[in-house]
Amino acid sequence: MTTESPRWFTSSYSNNGGQCIEVAANLATSHGVVPVRDSKNPNGPVLDIPANAFTSFVEAAKTGEFTRTLSA
């Protein structure tokens, strides 16, 4: 096992509104996971998402798959 540490970052799209997550994508290749945590609680729990699931999520978000229409 490697001793590689997570390198946390917040998306540039987050505009620092306080409701952000941080991810450590540098572990995707070596560990097969993308750790995710709440940026407001960096010492709190970390969710390890399988790298392929995280990639699928990001692609779906980019294509607008999660866009919802609000009805009047």
N, C-alpha and C positions, 0 to 999 in steps of 0.2 A: 504494500500500500504506500502511496506517495504522501508526503507531508505538505503538499501544496495547500495553501490557504485560500479561502474564497476572496475574490476581489470584488467587493460590492459596488454597484452603481445604480443610480436612479435614471430613468428615461429622461431625455431632454424634452420630451413632450409633457412632462408632469407639471411644469410651470411652478413648482415649489408651493403648491396649494395645501400641503400638509396631509393629503390623503394619498400617499404614494407607497409603492413597494420598492424594495431593492432586490436585485438579482445578482447572482455570481455566475455568469455564463462561462467563466474560465474553467469550471469543473465539468462541463458537459462532455468533453472528450475523455478526460482521464478517469472520471468517476461515473459517467453516464447519467448524471443528474444536474438539474439547475436549481440550486437553493434559492428560496424566496423568503423574504422577511418584511415586516412592517417597518417603514423608515422611521416612524415615531418611536419605535421600541426595538432598537438594534440589539439589545441583550435578551430579547424575548425569543419565542419559539421560531424555528426555521422549518419551512416545509420543503422537502426535497422532491422535486417533480422530475419524473423521468425525462431525459433530454428530448426524446422523440415526441412525447406528449406536449412539452413546452413549445417545440418547433411548430407542431400542429396548431396549438392555441394562437401563437403569434401570427401564423399565416391566415387563420380564420379571422382574427382581428383586423389584419391588413385588408382583407377582401370585403369587410363589412358584414360578415356572417352574424355578428352579435348586435347589429343595429336593430333597434326596435322602433316601431311607429307608434306614436302616442295618438290615441283617438280622442276626439273632442267631446 
